Amino acid sequence: MEYLSPETDIHRLQMLIQREYDYGDVDQEAKDYLIARLKMQITTSASEAVLVPCSNDHNNQNGGLYVGNLLSSILKTTTEPKDYQFENLPPCPKRMKTDYENYSCPKLMKTSTITAENLKEHILSLGHWDDQSELDEEKENNENICQLCGLNELLLAQEPINCSCCHALIKESVNYYCTPNEDSAKYNICTLCYRQSRGRNISFLGVYISKRKLLKRKNDAETAESWVQCDKCDGWQHQVCGLYNRKNDLEGKAKYICPKCLLKETKSGVFTHSTGNAFFEAKDLPKTNLSNHIEQRLFRRLNGERESRAKVAGKRFNEVEGVENLAVRVIFSVKKKVAVKKPLLDIFQDMNYPTEFPYTSKIIFLFQKIKGVDVCIFALYVQEFGSECSKPNHRSVYISYIDSVKYFTPNVQTGNGEALRTFVYHELLIGYLDFVKRRGFANCYLWSCPPLKGDDYILYCHPKTQKIPKSDKLRQWYLSMLRKAEDQHIVVKFTNFYKHFFIPSEECDGKITAARLPCFEGDFWYGLGEVMLPVKEDFIVIHLQHVCTHCHELILSGTRWFCGECKNFHLCERCHDMKKQYSRDTHTSTKGEKHSLSKETMNLPSDTKDEDDDITLDKNLLEDRHKFFSFCQKNNYQFDTLRRAKHSTMMILYYLLNPD
């Protein structure tokens, strides 16, 4: 049996237990081997008192831990509840350098690469180093100071806690009540709900909790960023600063080389490796027809915008700053079905309303390489209900969630004074609408609803400097985008949900009925009732194709008759022929004026299918926004600072590019 110090065995055993805690699985053979080895060191009462050095335990006055006590704590893990398994174990906020000189880490499915220039950009962006000459200097290693950013302990954002009863966010440093950890279900109750509940129990959604069972807690838990030690220079860095991939090094065995050492080693310009580092790029993600269309269109529009900006500034094209290193990717595309809720079916029981609607769920991310590393700066969740779907969802798209973090560069304005960031996000959305319009989709629905303070939609933990737009501001942001799309002849018309479904035009012969309301995953249009009226302007309906003014049917084929003076007057061939008051070339406007009619032959795709429909991009963690958000939250993949956004994006790319 090879000799390794007790400290090494303890560290390995801690890593195995941490894996069991995080993922529910463990290498039992390795665990038994280490336990047996530690037991050999406790053969006598004297050896049980051996003090093992433990540099990570800053609260230990003796600077160490007794092997016997540690092993007793470890053996308790097989019988105690998970939340108590680490009681009396020394804290392990740091990953020590590996003891393996020739350890070979399992290869990844995708090879990770990074250029010397990207490494240098990343290191300099952390603020501790000013130029290349300083990077070549050797500085004294200090395990309490990150050699990359020069800072000490950095606290992560506090995980939000919501009241299980009223769903309100429990503020930081405020008292609340919770069920014991050993309970199978975890509930948190705010002080207000606790006080307002009568009797001995608190009840909500059919759940009854005894007040006597609840524990009083204070929402003040703090978690610091983890550290990692370079296997080459022995320097300490925050794992975030070092772009360390903990998931590729669950047992703490893989070689880790810090960015500073990698930069020194990179002579050829590119360094390829498969260890504790994982520098993945968004461009490595697979492309689809949709991502290609949006990306290429966005690049064309950006070139045109740059030319306009140069002209306004009286400069040449290359003299004004352009947008670089953008990548659009569809990271999730899976066929699903939304089941219609029973209350709605009961209302529509005599109207042949479908019981379910098939759709394709897609997630689109926009990445930008910032200071050497890719960052996800924009996320879009959509639901596509194609030509095979029944009415009222037939040929409809639902934009369910949009989110962004304010790291886009350059931070400049367009020639007309609009933020260039806004221009890019608008053009991405317009590019998506253009793509689905070409495929034959007719309508797009979206709800302009900003998140509540402290809430996030998709990306976990936004920068504190990023303001949440008020409802009217966000609505104007969407309407501004739609006006651009209308000018580009992509959007035919847009209105709000209330006007479209409940206020008929004078020309409309269609019957007004609630059965015309579409049903989407996660929406609650039909349940709003009078609550919807104050915010009716925020529910936006976008028409991508022409609809007959009289029968309200989509004009897919045949002849479309339209008036050049009445913007929204269109007739399908059937309605035009049936209406005797219309001659072949004129119609009477609502003001009694005679207007000429023009005609156009329509030839929309008979179905909305696309080559992308045969591609399934399925990652369980992306199944819905709640699951993805929870995944980021659990793993502390935050976007509140640029350095964290880089690391979080790197880890998201790692999951997307490698098997589960």
Secondary structure, 3 states (H helix, E strand, C coil): CCCCCHHHHHHHHHHHHHHHHHHCCCCHHHHHHHHHHHHHCCCCCCHHHCEEECCCCCCCCCCEEEHHHHHHHHHHHHCCCHHHCCCCCCCCCEECCCCCCCCCCCCCCCCEEEEHHHHHHHHHHCCCCCCHHHHCCCCCCCCCCCCCCCCCCCECCCCCEECCCCCCEECCCCEEEECCCCCCCCCEEEHHHHHHCCCCEEEECCEEEEHHHCEEEECCCCCECCEEECCCCCCEEECCCCCECHHHCCCCCCCCCCHHHHHHHCCCCEEEECCCECCCCHHHCCCCHHHHHHHHHHHHHHHHHHHHHHHHHCCCHHHCCCCCCEEEEEEEEEEEEEECCHHHHHHCCCCCCCCEEEEEEEEEEEEEEECCEEEEEEEEEEEEECCCCCCCCCCEEEEEEEEECCCCCCCCECCCCCEHHHHHHHHHHHHHHHHHHHCCCCEEEEECCCCCCCCCCCCCCCCCCCCCCCHHHHHHHHHHHHHHHHHCCCCCEEEEHHHHHHCCCCCCCCCCCHHHCCCCCCCCHHHCHHHHHHHHHHEEEEECCCECCCCCCECCEEEEEEECCCCCCEECHHHHHHCCCCCCCEEECCCCCEEEEEEEEEECCCCCCCHHHHCCECCHHHCCHHHHHHHHHHCCCCCCCHHHHHHHHHHHHHHHHCCC
